[in-house]
Amino acid sequence: MMSILNLLLQWDQELLLFLNQIHAPWSDAVWMFCSARFTWIPLYIFWLFVLYKQYPYPKFIYLLLGVIVLILLTDQGASSLFKPLVQRLRPCQVPEFTQQLWLPDKCGGKYGFFSSHAANAMGLAVFLGYWLKSKPIRLSLLIWMLATSISRIFLGAHFPGDIIAGWVWGFGIAMLVIVGMKKWILKTPDLMVNNITNL
């Protein structure tokens, strides 16, 4: 079992070094833009506006509360639970990697397992993608989720395994929040049926 884990960790490190070395001045700017927390605020506002148009008050308030609960669980699950528990250093905090990595931006905190960016992005993309029926909206959520998450690898802030684990956590939390809302809060039959048929 340990040999398999060691092999996976080795692949994780090698993939990071390979991807991180693919860079240029223009791509560094793109990944830093994608990774910045305030970059996407106009897009968040747009998604919430579309959500409001499809689900007016009071359903919108319930869904907005769902988003808040979701982000709290995905973000704090990474920052307050797994990172202190696992204590896996970020690549940019590992001495033997810092000489090999391209680090165009600040490193971030000490620990990196798993990525809060990836968990939050996957969770929000799954949650909003479930309720919003528009294919262009769902495509925008997918592109945003991938850009936000993968940027962390190219900036040397996370191993690929940190991103994948964040995606798994974010997906699981999003599904739990969706199921909980359908069962206990949004009990309107037509709301449930319409979304189930549009999955």
Residue pairs with C-beta under 8 A, 6 or more apart in sequence:
8 161
9 161
12 159
12 160
12 161
13 91
13 97
13 159
15 159
15 160
16 91
16 97
16 101
16 153
16 156
16 159
16 160
17 97
17 100
17 101
19 153
19 154
19 160
20 91
20 101
20 102
20 153
20 154
20 156
21 102
22 154
23 102
23 104
23 154
27 154
28 102
28 104
28 105
28 154
30 151
31 104
31 105
31 151
31 154
31 155
32 104
32 105
32 151
32 155
33 39
34 147
34 148
34 150
34 151
35 105
35 117
35 148
35 151
35 152
35 155
35 157
40 144
40 148
43 140
43 144
47 128
47 132
47 137
47 140
47 141
48 64
50 132
50 134
50 137
51 60
51 63
51 64
51 128
51 131
51 132
52 60
54 131
54 132
54 133
55 63
55 131
55 191
59 186
59 188
59 191
62 181
62 185
62 186
63 131
63 181
63 186
66 127
66 177
66 178
66 181
66 185
67 124
67 127
67 128
69 177
70 123
70 124
70 127
70 173
70 174
70 177
71 120
71 123
71 124
73 123
73 173
73 177
74 116
74 119
74 120
74 122
74 123
74 124
74 169
74 170
74 173
74 174
75 116
75 119
75 120
77 119
77 169
77 173
78 114
78 115
78 116
78 119
78 166
78 169
79 109
79 116
82 113
82 114
82 165
82 169
83 109
83 111
83 112
83 113
83 114
84 111
86 111
86 113
87 111
88 111
88 112
88 113
88 159
88 162
89 110
89 111
89 112
90 107
90 108
90 109
90 110
90 111
90 112
90 156
90 157
90 158
91 97
91 101
91 112
91 156
91 157
91 158
91 159
92 98
92 101
92 103
92 107
92 108
92 156
92 157
93 107
93 110
93 111
93 112
97 156
101 156
102 156
103 155
103 156
104 155
105 155
105 157
107 156
107 157
108 157
112 157
112 158
112 159
112 162
113 159
113 161
113 162
113 165
114 162
114 163
114 165
114 166
114 169
115 149
115 152
115 157
115 158
115 162
115 163
115 165
115 166
116 166
117 148
117 149
117 151
117 152
117 158
117 166
118 148
118 149
118 152
118 158
118 162
118 163
118 164
118 165
118 166
118 167
118 170
119 166
119 167
119 169
119 170
119 173
120 170
121 144
121 145
121 148
121 149
121 170
122 145
122 149
122 166
122 167
122 169
122 170
122 171
122 174
123 169
123 170
123 171
123 173
123 174
123 177
124 141
124 145
124 170
124 174
125 141
125 142
125 144
125 145
125 170
125 174
126 170
126 171
126 174
126 175
126 178
127 174
127 177
127 178
128 137
128 141
129 137
129 138
129 141
129 142
130 174
130 178
130 195
130 199
131 195
132 138
132 141
133 194
133 195
133 198
149 163
149 166
149 167
150 163
152 158
152 162
152 163
153 159
153 160
153 163
182 192
186 192
